[in-house]
Amino acid sequence: MAPPTRRRFLATAAGLSASLLATSQLRAAGANERVRVAILGAGNQGRRHAESLLSLPGAEIAAVSDVDADRLAAQHNLVGKNAQAVTDFRRILDDRSIDAVTIALPDHWHAPAALLAIAAGKHVYVEKPCSHNVREGRQLVDAAAKSKLVVAHGTQSRATPGIIEAISLLRDGALGNVLIAKCWNYQQRDDIGRRTPSAPPANVDYDTWVGPAEWLPFQENRFHYNWHWWRNFGTGDVGNDGCHELDLALWGLGVDHHPSTIAAVGGKYHFKDDQEFPDTLQATFEWPGNGAPGGRKMLIYEQRLWTTNYPHNVDSGVEFHGDAGRMFISKRGKFELHGPRNAPGDRKLNGDIVARVEDNHLDWLHVIRDGGTPQANIEAAHRTATLAHLGNISVQLGRSLQFDPQTESIPADNEATALLQRRYRADGHWAVPS
């Protein structure tokens, strides 16, 4: 049976705007049923969380947190002075009047902060990727299952009415047996240059920013946003923007477990700066099924961070290839359906195809209040993040991997296995997962 959230969004796709539906339903719940939410992180995505939650009457922003005093002040001004503003988010976790947290911190903080929030009895919305490494992702899934709290993930396509409708078409056999998904992340990133360590800004608690990660001194080009391109803090663009496409591709492909074979190649083809992750990457993931024709599945991910010449004239998207047709869909609002020999289909989607944080937050809030499972649930989030981690490991080591989906291990490859987890600060830290 389809979960209630799917039926709700299919109803919106049939003709009622998601935003109007959200407003009417949440207002009907009354002020006493508003979810008191704290936002951890006040950077670009933290601000988007604030703007989204401010637009949804079912949420009340009770607190904001950031280690950068300037960003914290700007976020506090945006959400209103009735909210708390703290640099140490443990104060938020200790506040029993706060029901839930959204986590828009750097990647190395995603799972540790989420685990602490779950332990404190808070519902969680964690940004993508849900983890910095495979081990932390597994810890998060297990903790969420034991807690019975609602843990959702920042992959907005899962709660987008038109995309839900498109996935339903795949499930109903519009392409026959879907065998391959191909997705891409093309964009023109900035050169981060070369820098040396220096003193952190006076307005920043840098020690807390590093948190449980291995200690590295402050360096300008591995701080705000540019931390994405450093292995100690980020997961590269495959774990950043690429997660959206990987998640949609995985969802449409219809697999509910990890792949067994991973082969990735790439590197720094364009940039001559300090970043550690590839600017060019091609990763292939295979699910063997029963080994017979028709049972195997493949997902292909392409990344080019130095170009504006996009497939289908869009920077990100997914193609699904079945034995009876092809579908293209992008969270940028594009959709195409083709039959055999590329015959154009006349099927149009009724719902909005543009992925929005508001829809995903709305789904999370409804599940907190009414029960069920969020569309962007933590089990799916872990499968998506694991693709990013395995792709990064394969390209870093320069070889393919044979992954055991059940044990989440790479048998007979100690070097690769070591990269399924991370090293934490030698002197310890209160946020290191147990």
Helices and strands as residue ranges (DSSP letters): H 4-13, H 18-29, G 31-33, E 35-40, H 44-54, E 59-65, H 69-79, E 84-86, H 90-93, E 100-103, H 107-119, E 123-126, H 134-147, E 151-153, G 156-159, H 161-171, E 178-186, H 206-210, G 220-222, G 226-229, H 236-239, H 242-253, E 261-267, E 280-287, E 297-304, G 311-313, E 316-322, E 325-330, E 334-338, G 340-342, H 357-370, H 378-397, E 401-402, H 414-418
